[in-house]
């Protein structure tokens, strides 16, 4: 190979043979070093050094040229193999190099020695597999089914750190850790095992091996099937956490091409919704990614969807083929990898009986490995009980009885009843609360084992709510809960979920959380009675809106100037009527949404944001005051008032916006068009209030029609723009936000509404003092601002509070519902899943759902 040195260590390294023409010599190179022999990070780095030596010792400058370029986090284009970085990596022996570096380095070495291009993908796969084996269980990219020609070195981009993927991985770990503890009540796992069925028969695996098992699948498509309570959700959570362990060990940054697993509730998918669009929507809604980042991660196949609960899509009992589950499977079968020629990576969990229905209907997850969760064996039950109740434990004698019942005359029925981790949890919870296992596990040996197991299961479910109530006494806010009370309230929540699922199925695009499993605080108001609550909310909103308009009428002294009822009064009444009509229409919304960000912003940043906003608002307010001075011709107020009032108003408005927007550092910024499309009627109402505020000083100045029209239109546009700014500033996540509590959006709703109202009240006060004294102006502005904010900016909160008060009055829910929901999670009757509450297990929800719904809702 002219001009390129070849390292030779013996006759096996380089062999020169004479050609047929007797003069040409051909160098036959050995195979590249094998990285799979590396047993540690140091060995792997040494393999990279040997690869460079094998390739002919290319210089660091030459490697930099062959390695191509990458895009850094700040958007700058930099070398993928800088000389300093390459030198440092080849000297360190205590840490695995990142895959991006390994891929660029190996490719550059192979190109340097003119390694056959068609063999490079295979070599890269060897290095990737070796590195993954050393890193531990990780999500691997699908193995190529056919070699693809590599791009030229200069045209091969090696992307830099993906901050959206890093943010997603961090938030997924937090959410799944919280979900795992909520399900288990700690760290101990009940025994869960599964079998893979293939041509060679069943291969047994256990839960700790699920990450390694999935990493070895080609293609990476997995269908998890098990009985109710067998541990499908626990397995899905454990899979996600195991796959993300190497990411956390590497500092939280996934390798380029590495998938970030995300567990999704299948029940939230709607029939006919494209899977990729829905997946991106879930990433944005549940994990706070910017829409463009969510769409990009889905498009680039950086996300591993773990779709949990395929069986929860369709109602039970089945009245025909499960249409929604079949529809979702069809979408998943169309979901491909990045090339579009191979199936995309996905995991789906499904209950065994629903899977059988889907199989009979000819529906399934194509190209997927099928694993079946096993029932817990008698030996596993004994091991679990011995670990939970050691010999010195007060429940030790009960452990011995349970083991005896499992091997007794009715042992088949007892084992069938306790054969899942969920039923095992029901049993130990009941026994630890003082229940007699003799009564719980009673079964007639002469009965059918299936019927006996069903009777035992019902007794366990009956005992669970009293047991959980007894084991988790209420530690605050007064008297402990009674078991009958708790059961009654849970029954209402279960019945609400059934009605909610029916309404969600009827809607083309149901609001987030309108599913059969999600208890969303601002969607609980129908429990008080759907029609009753909507009527009361509408009446309250009309009263608040009228009070707000009366306060403005009184404060601006509309009827005090001429003593008659002229054009000004008629125009003012028309605008007021239009605003009240908009507020009334918003109160009749079927499902008012509670939004407004999920941030835990430090106080220092809030203060800085408020100061910066106020400083920016002062010149804008002064400019507005001077504009009003010009339009009124100086006949109502002078330059000093214009500057002082305008600066004060701008200061307050800017400070409020700055305080709110401070929580959005690094977050997605909603565009103006998106804000207008989101709430057009709310923004129209803002504009009308602005027109009202601008109309009065113009009429006091007896402005001509043209200046009057310009001034009113300008005030309308300014208020409309402020509404858009509020919408942009108060929505969404911040980059450093913690996971949302289910009630956070609802709690922020009245705060944001009052901020809307009081900032408008400041502008109204500046108008009122032109006609009234300061005290009267302040009172009218305060009353009008508060009622305006509650009627117009806190619709979801008002609807929810009215609904809960009505439900508590009727004895359907506790008055302190939020306290009860938090306690129920502590008692492991409910659990927090993302921004919603859910029942601890679907079987408990079904058991508590009444057979017939109450009418009149």
ZAMARGU-4260 file (C-alpha; in steps of 0.2 Angstrom, whole numbers, plus 5000, padded with zeros to 4 digits):
<rodrens>
0) 5000/5000/5000 | 5011/5014/4994 | 5013/5029/5005 | 5005/5021/5020 | 5015/5011/5033
5) 5009/4994/5038 | 5013/4988/5056 | 5020/4970/5054 | 5023/4959/5070 | 5026/4942/5061
10) 5022/4932/5046 | 5004/4931/5051 | 5002/4950/5051 | 5007/4954/5033 | 5010/4941/5019
15) 5018/4946/5002 | 5014/4935/4988 | 5020/4936/4970 | 5008/4941/4957 | 5005/4932/4940
20) 5016/4945/4931 | 5030/4941/4943 | 5032/4960/4948 | 5016/4965/4957 | 5015/4962/4976
25) 4998/4961/4985 | 4997/4964/5004 | 4984/4953/5012 | 4979/4961/5029 | 4973/4950/5044
30) 4956/4954/5052 | 4955/4969/5063 | 4957/4967/5082 | 4942/4959/5090 | 4934/4971/5103
35) 4922/4957/5110 | 4937/4949/5119 | 4938/4965/5131 | 4933/4961/5148 | 4934/4979/5155
40) 4934/4997/5150 | 4953/4997/5151 | 4953/4982/5139 | 4941/4991/5127 | 4952/5006/5126
45) 4967/4995/5123 | 4957/4987/5108 | 4955/5005/5101 | 4974/5007/5103 | 4977/4991/5094
50) 4965/4995/5080 | 4975/5011/5077 | 4991/5001/5077 | 4983/4988/5065 | 4977/5002/5053
55) 4995/5009/5051 | 4996/5022/5065 | 4987/5036/5057 | 4991/5053/5065 | 4979/5062/5076
60) 4978/5075/5062 | 4973/5062/5049 | 4960/5054/5061 | 4953/5071/5064 | 4951/5074/5045
65) 4943/5056/5042 | 4932/5058/5057 | 4921/5071/5049 | 4912/5084/5059 | 4898/5086/5072
70) 4886/5099/5078 | 4889/5105/5096 | 4876/5109/5108 | 4877/5128/5104 | 4874/5124/5085
75) 4893/5126/5080 | 4901/5114/5068 | 4916/5105/5076 | 4927/5091/5073 | 4921/5074/5079
80) 4938/5068/5083 | 4948/5083/5090 | 4966/5079/5093 | 4966/5083/5111 | 4950/5072/5114
85) 4957/5057/5104 | 4973/5058/5114 | 4964/5059/5131 | 4952/5045/5127 | 4966/5033/5121
90) 4975/5036/5138 | 4961/5034/5150 | 4958/5017/5156 | 4944/5019/5169 | 4929/5024/5158
95) 4921/5018/5142 | 4922/5030/5128 | 4905/5037/5122 | 4898/5027/5107 | 4899/5043/5096
100) 4918/5043/5098 | 4920/5025/5096 | 4910/5025/5080 | 4919/5040/5072 | 4936/5033/5078
105) 4934/5015/5071 | 4927/5022/5055 | 4941/5034/5053 | 4954/5020/5056 | 4945/5008/5043
110) 4945/5021/5030 | 4963/5025/5033 | 4969/5008/5029 | 4956/5006/5014 | 4946/4993/5023
115) 4933/4986/5011 | 4918/4998/5012 | 4905/4984/5012 | 4913/4977/5028 | 4913/4993/5038
120) 4895/4991/5045 | 4899/4974/5051 | 4914/4980/5060 | 4905/4994/5068 | 4892/4982/5074
125) 4905/4972/5083 | 4912/4987/5092 | 4894/4993/5097 | 4890/4975/5104 | 4906/4974/5113
130) 4904/4992/5121 | 4885/4988/5125 | 4890/4972/5134 | 4903/4981/5145 | 4890/4995/5148
135) 4877/4984/5155 | 4859/4982/5149 | 4855/4995/5137 | 4843/4999/5123 | 4852/4994/5107
140) 4849/5000/5090 | 4841/4987/5078 | 4853/4975/5070 | 4854/4979/5051 | 4846/4965/5041
145) 4857/4970/5026 | 4873/4980/5024 | 4870/4998/5019 | 4884/5008/5009 | 4892/5020/5021
150) 4893/5038/5016 | 4910/5046/5013 | 4919/5051/5028 | 4918/5069/5025 | 4899/5068/5023
155) 4895/5057/5038 | 4889/5069/5052 | 4891/5062/5070 | 4878/5072/5080 | 4883/5080/5097
160) 4873/5079/5113 | 4855/5078/5111 | 4848/5089/5126 | 4830/5084/5122 | 4834/5066/5124
165) 4844/5069/5140 | 4829/5079/5147 | 4817/5065/5142 | 4828/5052/5150 | 4830/5061/5166
170) 4811/5064/5168 | 4807/5046/5163 | 4818/5040/5177 | 4810/5051/5190 | 4792/5046/5184
175) 4795/5028/5184 | 4804/5028/5201 | 4789/5037/5208 | 4777/5024/5200 | 4787/5009/5205
180) 4787/5015/5224 | 4769/5019/5222 | 4765/5001/5216 | 4777/4992/5228 | 4776/5003/5243
185) 4795/5002/5244 | 4809/4992/5235 | 4804/4974/5238 | 4798/4965/5222 | 4786/4950/5223
190) 4793/4935/5212 | 4789/4938/5194 | 4795/4927/5180 | 4792/4925/5162 | 4794/4912/5148
195) 4799/4915/5130 | 4790/4903/5117 | 4800/4899/5102 | 4804/4883/5091 | 4815/4876/5105
200) 4801/4877/5118 | 4800/4889/5133 | 4815/4898/5140 | 4813/4903/5158 | 4818/4921/5163
205) 4816/4932/5179 | 4812/4950/5181 | 4830/4956/5184 | 4835/4949/5167 | 4822/4958/5157
210) 4834/4972/5151 | 4847/4960/5145 | 4833/4949/5137 | 4826/4964/5128 | 4843/4971/5122
215) 4846/4954/5113 | 4830/4954/5103 | 4831/4957/5084 | 4820/4966/5080 | 4817/4974/5096
220) 4798/4971/5097 | 4791/4963/5113 | 4773/4958/5118 | 4770/4955/5136 | 4755/4944/5141
225) 4749/4939/5158 | 4734/4937/5169 | 4727/4951/5178 | 4738/4956/5193 | 4753/4945/5186
230) 4764/4961/5186 | 4764/4967/5168 | 4765/4985/5173 | 4779/4981/5186 | 4788/4972/5172
235) 4786/4987/5160 | 4793/4999/5174 | 4807/4988/5178 | 4812/4987/5159 | 4812/5005/5157
240) 4823/5008/5173 | 4835/4994/5168 | 4837/5001/5150 | 4840/5018/5157 | 4853/5013/5170
245) 4868/5014/5158 | 4862/5032/5153 | 4862/5038/5171 | 4879/5030/5173 | 4885/5040/5158
250) 4880/5056/5165 | 4862/5056/5159 | 4866/5058/5140 | 4860/5044/5129 | 4872/5038/5115
255) 4868/5044/5098 | 4856/5031/5091 | 4851/5025/5108 | 4833/5024/5112 | 4825/5032/5127
260) 4811/5020/5134 | 4795/5029/5138 | 4780/5020/5146 | 4763/5026/5139 | 4746/5022/5145
265) 4737/5013/5130 | 4720/5019/5136 | 4725/5037/5132 | 4726/5033/5113 | 4710/5037/5103
270) 4704/5027/5088 | 4710/5034/5072 | 4724/5044/5079 | 4741/5041/5070 | 4753/5033/5082
275) 4768/5044/5079 | 4758/5060/5081 | 4750/5053/5097 | 4767/5048/5104 | 4774/5065/5101
280) 4759/5073/5109 | 4762/5062/5125 | 4780/5067/5126 | 4775/5085/5126 | 4761/5083/5138
285) 4768/5071/5150 | 4786/5075/5150 | 4786/5094/5145 | 4796/5092/5129 | 4794/5106/5116
290) 4783/5101/5102 | 4797/5102/5089 | 4808/5092/5100 | 4795/5078/5103 | 4791/5077/5085
295) 4810/5076/5081 | 4814/5062/5093 | 4799/5052/5087 | 4804/5055/5069 | 4822/5051/5072
300) 4817/5035/5082 | 4825/5040/5098 | 4811/5034/5108 | 4806/5017/5113 | 4787/5016/5116
305) 4782/5005/5130 | 4763/5004/5128 | 4756/4998/5144 | 4738/4991/5145 | 4732/4986/5128
310) 4718/4977/5136 | 4712/4994/5144 | 4707/5002/5127 | 4690/4993/5125 | 4676/4991/5137
315) 4672/4976/5147 | 4663/4964/5146 | 4667/4963/5127 | 4652/4966/5115 | 4662/4961/5100
320) 4680/4962/5094 | 4691/4974/5103 | 4690/4988/5090 | 4702/5000/5098 | 4715/4988/5103
325) 4715/4981/5085 | 4716/4999/5078 | 4731/5002/5089 | 4740/4986/5084 | 4737/4991/5066
330) 4746/5008/5070 | 4760/4999/5079 | 4762/4987/5064 | 4765/5002/5053 | 4777/5009/5064
335) 4794/5006/5056 | 4812/5010/5061 | 4822/5025/5054 | 4825/5016/5037 | 4807/5013/5034
340) 4811/4995/5029 | 4811/4986/5046 | 4799/4985/5061 | 4801/4999/5074 | 4806/4995/5092
345) 4791/4994/5103 | 4785/4985/5119 | 4766/4981/5122 | 4758/4973/5138 | 4741/4965/5137
350) 4730/4954/5148 | 4730/4936/5143 | 4711/4935/5140 | 4711/4951/5129 | 4726/4944/5119
355) 4716/4928/5116 | 4702/4939/5109 | 4714/4948/5098 | 4722/4932/5092 | 4705/4925/5087
360) 4701/4941/5078 | 4717/4939/5068 | 4726/4954/5076 | 4743/4954/5084 | 4760/4963/5085
365) 4770/4958/5070 | 4788/4953/5071 | 4787/4953/5090 | 4794/4941/5103 | 4780/4935/5114
370) 4783/4932/5133 | 4770/4925/5145 | 4771/4930/5163 | 4770/4915/5175 | 4760/4912/5190
375) 4769/4913/5206 | 4773/4895/5212 | 4770/4888/5229 | 4789/4889/5232 | 4790/4907/5227
380) 4775/4911/5238 | 4784/4903/5253 | 4800/4912/5249 | 4791/4929/5248 | 4781/4926/5264
385) 4797/4921/5274 | 4806/4937/5268 | 4791/4948/5273 | 4787/4939/5289 | 4803/4931/5297
390) 4801/4920/5312 | 4801/4934/5324 | 4787/4944/5315 | 4770/4944/5323 | 4762/4937/5307
395) 4775/4922/5307 | 4761/4909/5313 | 4750/4916/5299 | 4764/4912/5286 | 4764/4894/5292
400) 4745/4893/5290 | 4745/4900/5272 | 4759/4888/5267 | 4749/4874/5275 | 4733/4879/5265
405) 4743/4879/5249 | 4747/4861/5251 | 4730/4856/5259 | 4715/4848/5252 | 4709/4864/5244
410) 4727/4869/5239 | 4723/4871/5221 | 4709/4884/5224 | 4721/4893/5237 | 4735/4893/5225
415) 4725/4899/5210 | 4719/4914/5221 | 4736/4919/5226 | 4745/4915/5210 | 4749/4933/5206
420) 4759/4946/5214 | 4744/4958/5216 | 4733/4944/5225 | 4748/4940/5236 | 4749/4959/5241
425) 4730/4959/5245 | 4733/4944/5256 | 4747/4950/5266 | 4739/4967/5268 | 4723/4960/5275
430) 4733/4948/5287 | 4744/4962/5293 | 4728/4972/5297 | 4722/4958/5308 | 4711/4948/5296
435) 4710/4930/5299 | 4719/4920/5285 | 4708/4905/5290 | 4693/4915/5284 | 4701/4923/5270
440) 4707/4907/5262 | 4692/4896/5266 | 4688/4885/5252 | 4677/4869/5250 | 4689/4855/5244
445) 4674/4847/5235 | 4671/4863/5224 | 4678/4867/5208 | 4696/4875/5210 | 4691/4890/5199
450) 4675/4894/5208 | 4684/4892/5225 | 4698/4904/5219 | 4685/4917/5214 | 4677/4916/5231
455) 4694/4919/5239 | 4698/4933/5227 | 4682/4942/5231 | 4685/4940/5250 | 4703/4947/5248
460) 4696/4962/5238 | 4682/4965/5251 | 4696/4965/5265 | 4708/4976/5256 | 4700/4994/5258
465) 4697/4991/5277 | 4714/4984/5279 | 4723/4998/5270 | 4712/5010/5280 | 4717/5002/5296
470) 4736/5001/5292 | 4737/5019/5287 | 4728/5030/5300 | 4725/5048/5295 | 4739/5058/5303
475) 4732/5075/5301 | 4716/5086/5299 | 4706/5078/5312 | 4697/5061/5314 | 4703/5045/5305
480) 4694/5039/5290 | 4681/5026/5292 | 4682/5011/5281 | 4664/5012/5275 | 4667/5031/5271
485) 4683/5027/5261 | 4674/5013/5251 | 4659/5024/5247 | 4671/5038/5240 | 4681/5026/5230
490) 4665/5018/5223 | 4660/5036/5217 | 4677/5038/5209 | 4676/5021/5200 | 4659/5025/5194
495) 4665/5042/5188 | 4679/5033/5178 | 4666/5022/5169 | 4656/5037/5164 | 4672/5047/5159
500) 4678/5032/5148 | 4661/5032/5139 | 4662/5051/5136 | 4680/5050/5130 | 4675/5037/5118
505) 4662/5048/5110 | 4673/5063/5108 | 4684/5064/5092 | 4698/5073/5102 | 4695/5071/5120
510) 4704/5082/5133 | 4720/5074/5141 | 4715/5062/5155 | 4697/5058/5149 | 4700/5040/5150
515) 4694/5024/5159 | 4709/5025/5172 | 4714/5043/5175 | 4708/5053/5190 | 4711/5071/5184
520) 4707/5084/5197 | 4699/5097/5185 | 4689/5083/5177 | 4680/5077/5193 | 4666/5090/5193
525) 4653/5078/5185 | 4652/5068/5201 | 4641/5082/5208 | 4629/5080/5193 | 4634/5085/5176
530) 4619/5096/5172 | 4617/5103/5189 | 4635/5108/5190 | 4636/5116/5173 | 4620/5126/5177
535) 4627/5132/5194 | 4644/5137/5186 | 4635/5147/5172 | 4625/5156/5185 | 4640/5160/5196
540) 4650/5166/5180 | 4636/5177/5175 | 4635/5185/5192 | 4653/5188/5193 | 4654/5195/5175
545) 4639/5207/5179 | 4648/5212/5195 | 4664/5216/5186 | 4655/5226/5173 | 4645/5236/5186
550) 4661/5240/5195 | 4668/5247/5179 | 4652/5257/5175 | 4652/5264/5193 | 4671/5267/5193
555) 4671/5276/5176 | 4655/5286/5180 | 4648/5282/5163 | 4631/5289/5167 | 4637/5304/5178
560) 4643/5317/5164 | 4628/5322/5154 | 4614/5314/5165 | 4606/5306/5149 | 4608/5290/5140
565) 4618/5294/5124 | 4629/5285/5112 | 4643/5283/5124 | 4632/5274/5136 | 4625/5263/5122
570) 4642/5259/5115 | 4648/5255/5133 | 4633/5244/5136 | 4636/5235/5120 | 4654/5231/5124
575) 4649/5225/5141 | 4636/5214/5135 | 4648/5206/5122 | 4660/5203/5136 | 4647/5195/5148
580) 4641/5184/5133 | 4659/5178/5130 | 4662/5174/5148 | 4645/5165/5149 | 4649/5155/5134
585) 4666/5150/5141 | 4658/5144/5157 | 4647/5132/5147 | 4663/5124/5140 | 4661/5105/5141
590) 4678/5102/5148 | 4687/5118/5154 | 4706/5115/5154 | 4718/5118/5168 | 4735/5123/5161
595) 4748/5135/5166 | 4765/5126/5167 | 4773/5114/5179 | 4788/5123/5187 | 4796/5124/5204
600) 4804/5141/5201 | 4817/5148/5214 | 4811/5164/5223 | 4827/5173/5217 | 4823/5170/5199
605) 4805/5175/5201 | 4811/5192/5209 | 4824/5195/5195 | 4810/5191/5182 | 4798/5203/5190
610) 4811/5217/5190 | 4816/5214/5172 | 4798/5214/5167 | 4794/5229/5176 | 4809/5239/5169
615) 4804/5233/5152 | 4786/5238/5155 | 4789/5256/5161 | 4795/5263/5144 | 4781/5254/5135
620) 4768/5261/5148 | 4775/5279/5146 | 4773/5277/5127 | 4755/5272/5129 | 4751/5286/5141
625) 4759/5299/5129 | 4749/5291/5115 | 4733/5293/5125 | 4738/5311/5128 | 4739/5314/5110
630) 4723/5306/5106 | 4713/5316/5119 | 4722/5332/5115 | 4727/5335/5133 | 4709/5339/5138
635) 4708/5326/5151 | 4725/5324/5158 | 4742/5332/5156 | 4759/5326/5152 | 4764/5322/5170
640) 4749/5311/5173 | 4752/5303/5156 | 4770/5298/5161 | 4766/5294/5179 | 4750/5283/5175
645) 4758/5275/5160 | 4774/5271/5168 | 4765/5264/5183 | 4753/5253/5173 | 4768/5247/5162
650) 4778/5243/5178 | 4764/5233/5186 | 4760/5224/5169 | 4778/5220/5165 | 4782/5214/5183
655) 4767/5202/5183 | 4772/5195/5166 | 4790/5194/5172 | 4786/5185/5187 | 4775/5172/5178
660) 4787/5170/5163 | 4802/5167/5175 | 4797/5149/5176 | 4800/5146/5158 | 4819/5147/5156
665) 4824/5135/5143 | 4806/5130/5139 | 4797/5129/5123 | 4790/5146/5118 | 4772/5146/5111
670) 4771/5156/5095 | 4758/5170/5093 | 4748/5160/5081 | 4747/5145/5093 | 4742/5156/5107
675) 4728/5163/5096 | 4722/5147/5090 | 4722/5140/5108 | 4710/5152/5116 | 4703/5164/5103
680) 4687/5169/5113 | 4697/5172/5129 | 4708/5184/5119 | 4693/5192/5111 | 4687/5196/5129
685) 4703/5204/5134 | 4702/5215/5119 | 4684/5220/5123 | 4690/5225/5141 | 4704/5235/5133
690) 4691/5244/5122 | 4681/5248/5137 | 4696/5255/5146 | 4701/5266/5132 | 4684/5272/5127
695) 4680/5282/5143 | 4695/5295/5142 | 4692/5297/5124 | 4674/5302/5127 | 4679/5313/5142
700) 4690/5322/5129 | 4675/5323/5117 | 4686/5316/5104 | 4681/5316/5086 | 4675/5300/5078
705) 4691/5296/5069 | 4702/5298/5085 | 4689/5289/5095 | 4689/5274/5083 | 4708/5274/5082
710) 4710/5275/5101 | 4697/5261/5104 | 4704/5250/5091 | 4722/5253/5098 | 4716/5249/5116
715) 4708/5233/5109 | 4724/5228/5100 | 4735/5232/5115 | 4724/5221/5127 | 4723/5207/5115
720) 4742/5207/5113 | 4743/5207/5132 | 4732/5192/5133 | 4743/5183/5120 | 4759/5188/5131
725) 4750/5180/5146 | 4746/5165/5137 | 4764/5162/5131 | 4771/5167/5148 | 4760/5156/5159
730) 4760/5139/5149 | 4771/5125/5147 | 4786/5118/5157 | 4803/5125/5161 | 4818/5115/5157
735) 4822/5111/5175 | 4804/5107/5181 | 4801/5093/5192 | 4787/5081/5188 | 4770/5088/5190
740) 4759/5084/5204 | 4741/5080/5198 | 4734/5096/5206 | 4747/5108/5201 | 4739/5114/5185
745) 4722/5116/5195 | 4731/5126/5209 | 4739/5138/5197 | 4723/5141/5187 | 4715/5154/5200
750) 4732/5162/5203 | 4734/5165/5184 | 4716/5171/5183 | 4718/5183/5197 | 4734/5189/5189
755) 4724/5192/5173 | 4711/5202/5183 | 4722/5212/5194 | 4733/5218/5180 | 4717/5223/5171
760) 4711/5232/5187 | 4727/5242/5187 | 4723/5249/5170 | 4705/5252/5175 | 4710/5261/5191
765) 4720/5273/5181 | 4704/5277/5171 | 4693/5278/5186 | 4704/5292/5195 | 4699/5303/5180
770) 4681/5303/5186 | 4681/5298/5204 | 4691/5300/5220 | 4706/5288/5224 | 4697/5277/5237
775) 4681/5274/5226 | 4692/5271/5211 | 4703/5258/5221 | 4687/5249/5227 | 4679/5248/5210
780) 4696/5242/5202 | 4699/5229/5215 | 4681/5222/5214 | 4681/5222/5196 | 4698/5214/5194
785) 4695/5200/5206 | 4678/5196/5198 | 4685/5198/5181 | 4699/5185/5185 | 4687/5172/5193
790) 4674/5173/5179 | 4687/5174/5165 | 4703/5167/5170 | 4699/5153/5182 | 4686/5144/5173
795) 4692/5126/5176 | 4695/5130/5195 | 4678/5137/5197 | 4669/5123/5188 | 4679/5110/5199
800) 4676/5119/5216 | 4657/5120/5212 | 4657/5102/5207 | 4666/5096/5222 | 4655/5107/5234
805) 4639/5100/5226 | 4646/5082/5227 | 4651/5084/5246 | 4634/5092/5250 | 4626/5076/5242
810) 4638/5065/5252 | 4646/5058/5237 | 4664/5064/5240 | 4673/5072/5255 | 4674/5091/5256
815) 4693/5090/5258 | 4695/5079/5243 | 4713/5083/5239 | 4718/5077/5257 | 4709/5061/5254
820) 4717/5058/5237 | 4734/5060/5245 | 4730/5049/5259 | 4723/5036/5248 | 4740/5036/5238
825) 4749/5034/5255 | 4737/5019/5259 | 4741/5012/5242 | 4722/5012/5237 | 4727/5025/5223
830) 4743/5029/5215 | 4750/5044/5206 | 4754/5041/5188 | 4761/5057/5179 | 4749/5071/5181
835) 4735/5060/5186 | 4729/5048/5200 | 4724/5030/5196 | 4717/5016/5206 | 4731/5005/5214
840) 4726/4991/5202 | 4713/4989/5188 | 4705/4974/5197 | 4702/4984/5212 | 4694/4998/5201
845) 4683/4985/5193 | 4678/4977/5209 | 4672/4994/5216 | 4663/5000/5201 | 4644/4999/5204
850) 4635/4987/5193 | 4622/5000/5188 | 4626/5019/5186 | 4615/5032/5195 | 4604/5042/5184
855) 4602/5061/5183 | 4620/5065/5180
</rodrens>
